[in-house]
Each structure stands twice: as structure tokens, then as C-alpha cells.
């Protein structure tokens, strides 16, 4: 690879790491049987098939691909392609064929795609230097873009398609928006990020910052909360653990959570890997094997 191309890839991967750790997306946990797991390894998107076999889906040479998310029928993957001076939303078939852009434009960073249940459109976040984060919706043909929430990031769509969940950029509050009435509601979840709907649409799993003791430092943990409110519930407390979690997603069966685990977070040279968790907070085997830093999991539902 030429020196200029290698420099572009290095810059893209640096931007990718910052965005994934600071504001990675969550993908809707559509119900069904557990299928493949899409994830990011290096600058490319990979999948682990139910058999355990892994396969690379993208091979973009001039940039980096990230943040894969499956459509409800499991046949399409939306993802983010970093190239040039920005990033845009792309889609492809679940086998990696027919890769095509959905959004375009120079100088903007678009990320965090999440499908509507029908699979004909999606929501995504855009970071603009003048206005900051905002959430938009768009059809897969690139038309019909609409602003859904200002000062917002980490969008997720409920399985019944009527509710949008997102994170308020200032304060990190989780909010929901009824897409029929436009009514918004703030949940009691300050300093939170990356919500994902459960397959039945009744709860959200998210990353929340909580103190370790009355005077302890803030620590990222995995939590859940009902979409109608109530108190958040701790799913994985990391105060006594050596890692911090990111990007939780529910399994299609609703009985497990897959997340990004970053061990020894004070060591900047440590890479991330994927980890499975049951709903009692127990760590499980079966996640895609660690091979140099994995991000952005999305679980495919199969009928």
C-alpha cells in the first residue's frame, strides 16, 4: 500500500477508535433465533456464523468500515465507511455483496445507523462542527432525510417501530420519542450512552456511569431500564473488575447481552474484545474470538 494510502487508513482508524469508544451505536435486538454476529476487526467488517466460522465481509483499501447493524429480516447490513474527511452510511447484503452508499457529502461524520423494522429506512447520527450531534432518518435509497432529534446521538428504534430512543448529547440522559405523536420523555439515566431495545421492546440495555461507593470514581457499567420509566437496574457492575464495557446488544432470544470489553482501560495500548453476558450478570463463552481488537457487535435474527 502506498505511503499516502497508509496514512489515510491510519487517520481513519484513529477517528474510528475515538468515535467507537465515545459514542458507539446500539443495534435493535430483533426477535427470532440467534444467527450470525457481525463485528469490526481492524478496518473491516467480519461475521461469526452460528457454526463458529468467521468470515471477512468488507475490504475497503482507502479507509475503514465500522458499526455494522442487521436489518430485522437479517438480509441487509448497514455500516459506516470512513473515507477522505468524513464518514457516511452504507448498506450491503448480509453476505457482503452489493455495497452502496445511503448518505453522501463532504466534511461530515455520520455514524450509528439503526434500521426501522420494515427495513426500508434507518436512523443515524450526524456530527456537525457548527451544530454538534443530531439524529436523522432516511430511506435506503438516500431520499427523504428528516431531522428526528437535535443535540442527540446513539439512536435506536423499537421493534414495533413507534419509539425512538436516543442519548441527549449534553448530560447523557436517555430519552424516548413517540414517532406517532412526537412526544418526548426523559428517563432517569444521566451520563448514559448506547441504548438498545430488548426484542420485546419493553426494556433498554445501556452503558451508564455510576460511582463506586459514595466517594468513588465514576465507572462505566451495563444497566437496563423499562421504556416506561422506573429505576434503572444494574446488569453488570464493573467496580471490582478490570474492564469497562461498551456497545451492549441483546441477543435475538432476549436472554443474553453481547458487549465490547476493554480490559485495563488505563493502558491505551490494550485492545478490545467481545464478551457475552447472561441476565444475571454472569460472563459467558461463545463470543467471536479475540484477534486484535473487536468493536461494534450486531446480532442477526433468524426466523
N, C-alpha and C positions, 0 to 999 in steps of 0.2 A: 504494500500500500504506500502511495506517495506520502512525503512528509506533510504536505498541506492537508491531505485527507486524514492522516492520523491525528493531526492537531484538531480538526473539526470533530472527529469522533471523541477525542479526549474532552473537549469543551462540552459536547452534547452529554457525555456520560456524567460529567461534573454537575451540570444543570439537572440531569435526571436524578442523581442521588439526592440533591438538595430538595427537589420538589417531592420526591417519594417519601422522604423522611419527615418533611414538614407538612405536607398536605396531600397525602396519597388518597386514592379513591377507595370507595367501597362499592361492591357489586351486588346487585339484588340476588338474594338466595332463592331462586325459583324452585318450587317443589317438584319432586319426582325422584327417580333413582339416581344415586351418585354416579356421575360419569367421569370424564377426564378433568384434570386440573390444569388450567393454563397459568403460566407464571413467567417472570422475567429472569433470565440468566445472562449476565453481561449486557451487551447491547441488543439482544434478540429475545423473541418470544418463543417459549417452549411449551410443550404439554406433556403431562404424565398420563398415560392411558390407564384404564381400570386394571389392566394386566400388570402395571408397574413399568412398562416400557416407556421411555422418554423419546420425544422427537422434537426437533427444531422446526418452527413454522416460518420465521422471517429471517432474512439475511441482508438487510439494508446495509450497504457498504459505506455510505457517506454520512450516516447519522446513527440514531439509536431508536429502538422501538420499546414501548413500555405500556403498562397499565391495561392489560387485556381484560375484557369482560364479555361473558357469553350472553347471547340473546336467550329468551325464555325457551325457545324450541331447541337450543343447543347447536343450531346450524351456522350461526354467524358470530364473529368476534369483533368487537370494536376495540381499538387501541390507539395509542398516542405515538406519533412519529416526530422525533426531534431532528430537525434539519435546518441548516442555514442559521438564521437569527430568531428562530421561534419553534413552536411545536403545533401540530394540528391533529384533528381526529380523523382516523381512517377506519375502514371496516374490511373484513376478509371472510371468506368461508372458513369453517372450523378446521379444515384441513390445510389452511394456509394459502389457498388459491384465491385468485380474483381480488387482489389487494387494491383498494381505491380510496381516494380522499373524500371526506364529507365536508370538512371546513377548509378554508384557504385564507391567505392574507399574510402580509409580511409584518414581522416585528411583534406579533402577539404570541402569548403562551396559552395554549388551550390544552386541557387535561381532564382527567377524572370522568370519563364517559360512563353512562349507565343507561341501559335500554328501557324503553317503555315495554309493557308486557306484549303488545301486539308485534313488536319487532320492526315497525316501520319508522321509528324515530327514536331519539335519545336525548338525554340531557348531558350537559358538560359544564365545566368551569373555565372561565377565561380570566387571565390576569393581565390587566392593562396598567401601564405605568402612571396614567393620569387618574383612573377611577378605582384601581385595585381589583379585587375579586368580584365576579358576578357569575350567576348561573343562567344558562340559556338552554332552550330546547331547539331541536332542528330535525327535519326529516332526513332519512338516509340518502336522499337524492341531493342533499345540500341546500334545499329550499325551505322556506317557512321558518326561518330563525326567529325566535321570540325570547325576550328577556323574562325570566321567571323570578329572579330574586337578586337584588343588589347587595353588595357587601357580604357575599355568600360564597361558599365553596363546599366541596365534598357532597355533591348531590346523590340522592338515592331515590328510586321510585318504588312505591309499594306494589305488591303482587296484584292488587285489584285496580291499579293504575290511577287511583283517585288522590293519592297523597304523595307529596314531595317532601323528603327530609333533607336538611342541609345544615351546615355549620355557619353560624354568624361569625364573620371574619374578625370582628372585634369582640373579645371576651370569650369566644369559643363556645357560645351557647348553642345547643341543639334546638332547631326549630322545625316545625312541620307546616306545610301549606296545603290546604284543600284545593285541588286543582279545578274543582267544580265551582266553588263559591269564592275562591281567592283568600279565604280567611287563614291567617297565620297564628301559630301558637308557639310559645317558648316553653321548652321543657327544662326542669331544674337540673341542668347538667353543664355548669360552667367549665371552661377550659377543657373542652372535648373536641374530638375530631373523628372522622371516618365512620359515620353510621352505616349500618347495613340492616335491611329488613329481614326478619325471620321469614321462612317460607309461608307461614300462615298470616303474615302481615301484622301480627299483634305486638311484636316487640322489636326493638333495635338493639344491636350489639355495637359498641363503640369503644374508642380509646379515650379514657378520662385521666386527668392529672389529679391525684389525691395525695395528701400529706401522709407520711409515715410517722404517725404519732402526732401529738398536739403541737410540737415544735419542730417536727421533722421536715426534711426537704420534700418538695413535690416529686412524685414518681408516677410514671405512666402505667396504667393498669387497664385490664379489659373489664367492661361493665355492660349491663343490659338495663333497659327501661321499657315500660309499656308505652305504646304510641299515644295512649290517652293520658299519660302523665303518671303520677305516683313517684315514689322514691326510687332512684337508681339502685341496682343490686350489683355487688362485686362478683365478677365471674373468675377473675384471676388477679390476685393481689401479688405484686412483684416486690414489695418492700423487703422481703427476705430472699429474693432471688437475684441472680447475677445478670439478668437480661431485662430488656424492655420490649413491649410488643407494639406492632403497627398493623394496619390493614386487615382487621378481622373480617371474615366472611363466613356465613352459615353454610353448612352442608345442605344439599337439597332435601335430605331426610329430616333436617332440623335438630339432629341430636349431637352434632359436633360443630366446632368452630376451627377454621384454619386461619393462621395468622403469621405475620413476619416476626421473627425473633432476632433481636440484635443483642448478642452476648457482650458482656463487658463494655457497656456503652461509652465509658470514659476513654477507651482505646480507639482512636479514629481509624486505626488500621484493621479493625475487626470487621468482617463481612457479615451479612445477614443470611438467615436460612429460614425455611418454613417449618412450622410446628402445628400439630393437631392437638385439640383440647376437647374434653367432654364437658357436659354442662354442670358437672360437679367440680370443675376446676382441675381435673387430672390431665396430665400431659400424656399423649398417645403417640404410638408409632404409625407410620403409613404415609407421611407427607413426602413430596418429592425429595429425593436425596440431595444432600448438600454438595454443591460442586462449584464454589467460588463466589457465592453471593446471589441469593434469590429474593425477588420482590413481587409485589402486586398479584396475589393469588386470586383466581376466579374459578368457581366450581361449576361444572356443566351439569345441568339436569337432563335426565333421560326418561322418557315415558315408557 
